[in-house]
Each structure stands twice: as C-alpha cells, then as structure tokens.
C-alpha cells in the first residue's frame, strides 16, 4: 500500500494478489474497493451533521433532561454521512443534528429520535 494520499481525489495505490482461475480479471482493469483497516463493534458513531467544528476543535450538542449541553469530542474514522467519536460522548447519548445554529447551553429542546438505516448486506454467491 502506498503511504501517500493522492489529491484531489484522495486515492491511494494498493497492490493485491487475487485468485483469478477463470481469468475474469485482465491487465489494465480498474476496480473500486473498500479497505477495512479495523473493526470496532462498540464504536460510538453519529451523523456527520451533528459535529460542530469551531476554533480548531469539534463539539456536539448532547440532549439530557430536555436541555442541550455542548460537549467537546474527538473524531475517529469517517464514513459517508457518519463519523466515529472516540472521546467526549458515550453510547446511547442523544445528539442534535438540526438547528445547531439556534442552540445555547441549557436551551430546552424536544428531541425526536432518528434511527440510523440498516446497512444492506451484499448477496452471497
């Protein structure tokens, strides 16, 4: 794996050996692959839009007892639409994803739970 990320597409060069007994893969072909570097089944993952970047740090608004409070957070792995939180909030805490610009510490809110859609599993051959 090439350690340098190529801009602007944020791509890296990866070479792999793949069994090809039916000779379906030909020289010069391109593929799109998703590289799993680690699996963390207990990771705290929230929608990207809940993260408020400001002054070189990140925070989220957490709902507790009908009021919000701003919590600084540390970001981990990003996936399209979601980001892992490695520090700052715990699993099960509710975060605000809309109307962030209207919030202030202690502001009353009426939370509405939005479930993360289940990821479709690829069909097995």
NORMOFEN-V886010 format. One record per residue. N is the residue number from 0. SS is DSSP state (H for helix, E for strand, - for the rest). PHI is phi in whole degrees, 0 to 359 (none if undefined). Layout:
BEGIN
n->N ss->SS phi->PHI
n->N ss->SS phi->PHI
END
This chain:
BEGIN
n->0 ss->- phi->none
n->1 ss->- phi->285
n->2 ss->- phi->282
n->3 ss->- phi->259
n->4 ss->- phi->273
n->5 ss->E phi->274
n->6 ss->- phi->260
n->7 ss->- phi->272
n->8 ss->- phi->280
n->9 ss->- phi->52
n->10 ss->E phi->247
n->11 ss->- phi->229
n->12 ss->- phi->271
n->13 ss->- phi->231
n->14 ss->- phi->249
n->15 ss->- phi->218
n->16 ss->- phi->258
n->17 ss->- phi->233
n->18 ss->- phi->301
n->19 ss->- phi->218
n->20 ss->- phi->296
n->21 ss->- phi->273
n->22 ss->- phi->56
n->23 ss->- phi->282
n->24 ss->- phi->270
n->25 ss->- phi->241
n->26 ss->- phi->302
n->27 ss->- phi->91
n->28 ss->- phi->287
n->29 ss->- phi->247
n->30 ss->- phi->226
n->31 ss->- phi->247
n->32 ss->- phi->228
n->33 ss->- phi->249
n->34 ss->- phi->264
n->35 ss->- phi->269
n->36 ss->- phi->265
n->37 ss->- phi->196
n->38 ss->- phi->240
n->39 ss->- phi->239
n->40 ss->- phi->297
n->41 ss->- phi->256
n->42 ss->- phi->292
n->43 ss->E phi->269
n->44 ss->E phi->236
n->45 ss->E phi->232
n->46 ss->E phi->297
n->47 ss->H phi->304
n->48 ss->H phi->291
n->49 ss->H phi->279
n->50 ss->- phi->276
n->51 ss->E phi->249
n->52 ss->E phi->277
n->53 ss->E phi->202
n->54 ss->- phi->51
n->55 ss->- phi->76
n->56 ss->E phi->230
n->57 ss->E phi->236
n->58 ss->E phi->213
n->59 ss->E phi->226
n->60 ss->E phi->266
n->61 ss->E phi->254
n->62 ss->E phi->266
n->63 ss->E phi->213
n->64 ss->- phi->55
n->65 ss->- phi->77
n->66 ss->E phi->230
n->67 ss->E phi->253
n->68 ss->E phi->217
n->69 ss->E phi->275
n->70 ss->E phi->242
n->71 ss->E phi->293
n->72 ss->E phi->228
n->73 ss->E phi->249
n->74 ss->E phi->271
n->75 ss->E phi->244
n->76 ss->E phi->288
n->77 ss->E phi->254
n->78 ss->E phi->233
n->79 ss->- phi->306
n->80 ss->- phi->88
n->81 ss->E phi->223
n->82 ss->E phi->218
n->83 ss->E phi->278
n->84 ss->E phi->250
n->85 ss->E phi->266
n->86 ss->E phi->201
n->87 ss->- phi->121
n->88 ss->- phi->220
n->89 ss->- phi->249
n->90 ss->- phi->302
n->91 ss->- phi->96
n->92 ss->- phi->288
n->93 ss->E phi->271
n->94 ss->E phi->243
n->95 ss->- phi->274
n->96 ss->- phi->243
n->97 ss->- phi->224
n->98 ss->- phi->70
n->99 ss->H phi->300
n->100 ss->H phi->291
n->101 ss->H phi->266
n->102 ss->- phi->270
n->103 ss->- phi->215
n->104 ss->- phi->306
n->105 ss->- phi->85
n->106 ss->- phi->296
n->107 ss->E phi->286
n->108 ss->- phi->223
n->109 ss->- phi->245
n->110 ss->- phi->291
n->111 ss->- phi->231
n->112 ss->- phi->285
n->113 ss->- phi->243
n->114 ss->- phi->280
n->115 ss->- phi->288
n->116 ss->- phi->297
n->117 ss->- phi->293
n->118 ss->- phi->283
n->119 ss->- phi->290
n->120 ss->- phi->266
n->121 ss->- phi->294
n->122 ss->- phi->292
n->123 ss->- phi->272
n->124 ss->- phi->290
END
